[in-house]
Amino acid sequence: MSVTSRSGSPPTTGTPAGTPAAPAPRRRRAGGRFGAALSPPWLFAAPALLVYALVVLYPSIAGVVYAFTDWSGIGGDMSFVGLANFRTMLGDDQALGSIGNTVLLTIAIVVVQNGVGLLLALGAHARIKSRTVLRVVFFAPVVVSPVMIAFLWKYIYNPDPHAGLNGLLGFFGLPGHDWLGDPSLALWSIAGMVVWQNAGYSMVIFLAGLEGVPVELHEAAMIDGAGTVQRFRFVTWPLLAPALTINLMLSTIGGLKLFDQVFAATNGGPGYATETLSTVLYKQAFVYGKFGYSTAVALVLALFVAAVSFVQIYYLRSREVAQ
Amino acid sequence: MNHLRYGRATFLLELVMIAVAVAFMFPVYALITLSLKNPAQIAEAPLSPPAPPTLDNFAKAWSSAALGPSLMNSTIITVASLVALIALGSFAAYFLARVQTRLGYGLYILFLLGIVLPFQLGTIPLYQLINNLGLIGSPAGMILFYTGVQLPFTVFLYTGFIRALPREYASAAQIDGASHLTAFTRVVFPLLRPITGTVLILNAVFIWNDFFTPLLYLGGSGFETVPVSIFAFVGQYVSDYGLVFAGLVLGALPIVVIFLVLQRYVIKGFSSGLKG
């Protein structure tokens, strides 16, 4: 996703829009004569389970196994090498650097995207006349392919002083930069284009949260003499916790898995400056033919995603409950 | 009070937000301006409005990027995957939402696992599997891939929704002699319309825009989807920005138009879908 990849969405619970929040009454308990008779047959789930097992479960399990082999591609020999792939990674500047880059990129995206998304949501939630148009404008990039967004931004980041962002900065008398060519800037430039594309996604999730804040609470706080800042801090912010959970999960997992934008804009360069775990595992497999090593890199990525998911669910859920 | 009444503070906020939106749209302005210029005009003054505008880039981009066939491929793959996802996902979810055994609950958790699991872990074994099935370079392989990869999320959305529906509708039909199959397709499935809309929108946007897997499976096959064709096209004409941008405009246009027409539903789907 790209952050829009739904494969990385969090398992949150709640009620579907437009249905009553109360659980359905269950008069017939499990094991009751009607309860058992009325539960649909296993056959209903069988086709889905079959496809899911074939496309997701089997390949993921095989991936874990291959991470401990020296498999060199389809038709190639394969033998178990224990932890050798992971030891190689510790001495591999490209792979090691990609872990650091992935973490930095993810932190930058999570912080800026959610900060910008929250500000946009607060602005578009107010009683301004352009609110509907603004929502459409800020959300529109979310539906466009990340590869195409990356090609557009490759021009925006053009080093030519008269083109793209440099041209705009020059118009205001500001100096330009080689946004994607300067190794110390390139990673942040990638983060910038990701934030531009996905800030509207964070915005609409925060907006849904804001719409759930009862007006009565704001009125009560105002009667008690609370100012705008205080009302945000003590009324709005605590009630935004579920929206914040979803946004942090989505942007973190999207950031960790980022591939399309990097592949299209810099392909990991200059040098290894923008290499991420996803670009490294792609190159190791499909450029160098080191399939075993590539799955080891994929396993590291999977462990990152799993660890972050569990920590976020645990920490943010407890915060929701506490408030 | 600015929350309730259009006062001076609201007006100032409105101006600030519009200014932010204008700045936000600068890349879109560059995209459209450059797509309407020839190389000489771009070299002279890249960011000024095109004078006179030319549509030559669009005609050339349409044929060079093979956008006609790609749009067809993307449409076939997206529509077929959506049909399979809705059929398999809703049936499975109906079982998972109603079954009351431990095994049934375990199966639901197994499906949820697929939401957290990054698909990259299985990339290579899956490539090998699709290759063994003879489906590399075929739209059928992509449809199988999207159905499997998006099922966990689809099952999750449907199960949450069905759990909140009263059982009595289906029970009543079954007491009247309907089978499980008839009760589901005739009575329950029509009640799932709101969540089916969400499933449709979220999966459609993901599948239409996906790049990594179609690049691996379809690159050079003649069945490329729009993002893969655009990738190859840009690689070929990388320095001709007017032409490249015309290609980007044409490639993004279908989904942007659909978004503008259905914007209320799309935004609602994205903001509510994740809450199940």
Chai-1 contact restraints between the chains, C-beta under 6 A:
chainA,res_idxA,chainB,res_idxB,connection_type,confidence,min_distance_angstrom,max_distance_angstrom,comment,restraint_id
A,R6,B,F153,contact,1.0,0.0,6.0,A-B,restraint_1
A,R6,B,L202,contact,1.0,0.0,6.0,A-B,restraint_2
A,R6,B,F206,contact,1.0,0.0,6.0,A-B,restraint_3
A,S7,B,F119,contact,1.0,0.0,6.0,A-B,restraint_4
A,S7,B,V149,contact,1.0,0.0,6.0,A-B,restraint_5
A,S9,B,I115,contact,1.0,0.0,6.0,A-B,restraint_6
A,S9,B,F153,contact,1.0,0.0,6.0,A-B,restraint_7
A,S9,B,L274,contact,1.0,0.0,6.0,A-B,restraint_8
A,P11,B,L112,contact,1.0,0.0,6.0,A-B,restraint_9
A,P11,B,I115,contact,1.0,0.0,6.0,A-B,restraint_10
A,T13,B,G276,contact,1.0,0.0,6.0,A-B,restraint_11
A,G14,B,K275,contact,1.0,0.0,6.0,A-B,restraint_12
A,G14,B,G276,contact,1.0,0.0,6.0,A-B,restraint_13
A,T15,B,A164,contact,1.0,0.0,6.0,A-B,restraint_14
A,P16,B,F161,contact,1.0,0.0,6.0,A-B,restraint_15
A,P16,B,A164,contact,1.0,0.0,6.0,A-B,restraint_16
A,P16,B,I195,contact,1.0,0.0,6.0,A-B,restraint_17
A,A17,B,S272,contact,1.0,0.0,6.0,A-B,restraint_18
A,G18,B,P194,contact,1.0,0.0,6.0,A-B,restraint_19
A,T19,B,A164,contact,1.0,0.0,6.0,A-B,restraint_20
A,A24,B,P166,contact,1.0,0.0,6.0,A-B,restraint_21
A,A30,B,Q100,contact,1.0,0.0,6.0,A-B,restraint_22
A,L38,B,S171,contact,1.0,0.0,6.0,A-B,restraint_23
A,S39,B,R98,contact,1.0,0.0,6.0,A-B,restraint_24
A,S39,B,V99,contact,1.0,0.0,6.0,A-B,restraint_25
A,P40,B,Y94,contact,1.0,0.0,6.0,A-B,restraint_26
A,P40,B,F95,contact,1.0,0.0,6.0,A-B,restraint_27
A,P40,B,R98,contact,1.0,0.0,6.0,A-B,restraint_28
A,P40,B,H180,contact,1.0,0.0,6.0,A-B,restraint_29
A,F44,B,F91,contact,1.0,0.0,6.0,A-B,restraint_30
A,F44,B,Y94,contact,1.0,0.0,6.0,A-B,restraint_31
A,F44,B,F95,contact,1.0,0.0,6.0,A-B,restraint_32
A,A45,B,A92,contact,1.0,0.0,6.0,A-B,restraint_33
A,A45,B,F95,contact,1.0,0.0,6.0,A-B,restraint_34
A,P47,B,L88,contact,1.0,0.0,6.0,A-B,restraint_35
A,A48,B,L88,contact,1.0,0.0,6.0,A-B,restraint_36
A,A48,B,A92,contact,1.0,0.0,6.0,A-B,restraint_37
A,A48,B,L151,contact,1.0,0.0,6.0,A-B,restraint_38
A,V51,B,T147,contact,1.0,0.0,6.0,A-B,restraint_39
A,V51,B,G148,contact,1.0,0.0,6.0,A-B,restraint_40
A,Y52,B,G148,contact,1.0,0.0,6.0,A-B,restraint_41
A,Y52,B,L151,contact,1.0,0.0,6.0,A-B,restraint_42
A,V55,B,G148,contact,1.0,0.0,6.0,A-B,restraint_43
A,V56,B,G114,contact,1.0,0.0,6.0,A-B,restraint_44
A,V56,B,G148,contact,1.0,0.0,6.0,A-B,restraint_45
A,P59,B,G122,contact,1.0,0.0,6.0,A-B,restraint_46
A,P59,B,P125,contact,1.0,0.0,6.0,A-B,restraint_47
A,P59,B,L126,contact,1.0,0.0,6.0,A-B,restraint_48
A,S60,B,L117,contact,1.0,0.0,6.0,A-B,restraint_49
A,S60,B,L121,contact,1.0,0.0,6.0,A-B,restraint_50
A,S60,B,G122,contact,1.0,0.0,6.0,A-B,restraint_51
A,A62,B,P125,contact,1.0,0.0,6.0,A-B,restraint_52
A,G63,B,L121,contact,1.0,0.0,6.0,A-B,restraint_53
A,G63,B,G122,contact,1.0,0.0,6.0,A-B,restraint_54
A,G63,B,P125,contact,1.0,0.0,6.0,A-B,restraint_55
A,I74,B,Q128,contact,1.0,0.0,6.0,A-B,restraint_56
A,G123,B,M17,contact,1.0,0.0,6.0,A-B,restraint_57
A,A126,B,L13,contact,1.0,0.0,6.0,A-B,restraint_58
A,R127,B,Y6,contact,1.0,0.0,6.0,A-B,restraint_59
A,R127,B,T10,contact,1.0,0.0,6.0,A-B,restraint_60
A,I128,B,T10,contact,1.0,0.0,6.0,A-B,restraint_61
A,I128,B,L13,contact,1.0,0.0,6.0,A-B,restraint_62
A,I128,B,E14,contact,1.0,0.0,6.0,A-B,restraint_63
A,L134,B,M17,contact,1.0,0.0,6.0,A-B,restraint_64
A,L134,B,A21,contact,1.0,0.0,6.0,A-B,restraint_65
A,V136,B,Q263,contact,1.0,0.0,6.0,A-B,restraint_66
A,V137,B,A21,contact,1.0,0.0,6.0,A-B,restraint_67
A,F139,B,I267,contact,1.0,0.0,6.0,A-B,restraint_68
A,V143,B,V205,contact,1.0,0.0,6.0,A-B,restraint_69
A,V143,B,I255,contact,1.0,0.0,6.0,A-B,restraint_70
A,V143,B,F259,contact,1.0,0.0,6.0,A-B,restraint_71
A,V144,B,A252,contact,1.0,0.0,6.0,A-B,restraint_72
A,S145,B,N209,contact,1.0,0.0,6.0,A-B,restraint_73
A,S145,B,P227,contact,1.0,0.0,6.0,A-B,restraint_74
A,V147,B,F211,contact,1.0,0.0,6.0,A-B,restraint_75
A,V147,B,P227,contact,1.0,0.0,6.0,A-B,restraint_76
A,V147,B,F231,contact,1.0,0.0,6.0,A-B,restraint_77
A,M148,B,I230,contact,1.0,0.0,6.0,A-B,restraint_78
A,M148,B,L248,contact,1.0,0.0,6.0,A-B,restraint_79
A,M148,B,G251,contact,1.0,0.0,6.0,A-B,restraint_80
A,M148,B,A252,contact,1.0,0.0,6.0,A-B,restraint_81
A,F151,B,V234,contact,1.0,0.0,6.0,A-B,restraint_82
A,F151,B,L248,contact,1.0,0.0,6.0,A-B,restraint_83
A,L152,B,P27,contact,1.0,0.0,6.0,A-B,restraint_84
A,L152,B,L31,contact,1.0,0.0,6.0,A-B,restraint_85
A,Y155,B,Y241,contact,1.0,0.0,6.0,A-B,restraint_86
A,I156,B,P27,contact,1.0,0.0,6.0,A-B,restraint_87
A,H162,B,P46,contact,1.0,0.0,6.0,A-B,restraint_88
A,A163,B,P46,contact,1.0,0.0,6.0,A-B,restraint_89
A,G167,B,L47,contact,1.0,0.0,6.0,A-B,restraint_90
A,V204,B,I267,contact,1.0,0.0,6.0,A-B,restraint_91
A,V204,B,F270,contact,1.0,0.0,6.0,A-B,restraint_92
A,V204,B,S271,contact,1.0,0.0,6.0,A-B,restraint_93
A,I205,B,S271,contact,1.0,0.0,6.0,A-B,restraint_94
A,A208,B,S271,contact,1.0,0.0,6.0,A-B,restraint_95
A,I246,B,L274,contact,1.0,0.0,6.0,A-B,restraint_96
A,K257,B,P118,contact,1.0,0.0,6.0,A-B,restraint_97
A,F259,B,F212,contact,1.0,0.0,6.0,A-B,restraint_98
A,D260,B,F211,contact,1.0,0.0,6.0,A-B,restraint_99
A,A285,B,I124,contact,1.0,0.0,6.0,A-B,restraint_100
A,F291,B,I124,contact,1.0,0.0,6.0,A-B,restraint_101
A,T295,B,I124,contact,1.0,0.0,6.0,A-B,restraint_102
A,A298,B,Q120,contact,1.0,0.0,6.0,A-B,restraint_103
A,A298,B,L121,contact,1.0,0.0,6.0,A-B,restraint_104
A,L301,B,P118,contact,1.0,0.0,6.0,A-B,restraint_105
A,L301,B,Q120,contact,1.0,0.0,6.0,A-B,restraint_106
A,A302,B,P118,contact,1.0,0.0,6.0,A-B,restraint_107
A,A302,B,L121,contact,1.0,0.0,6.0,A-B,restraint_108
A,V305,B,P118,contact,1.0,0.0,6.0,A-B,restraint_109
A,S309,B,V116,contact,1.0,0.0,6.0,A-B,restraint_110
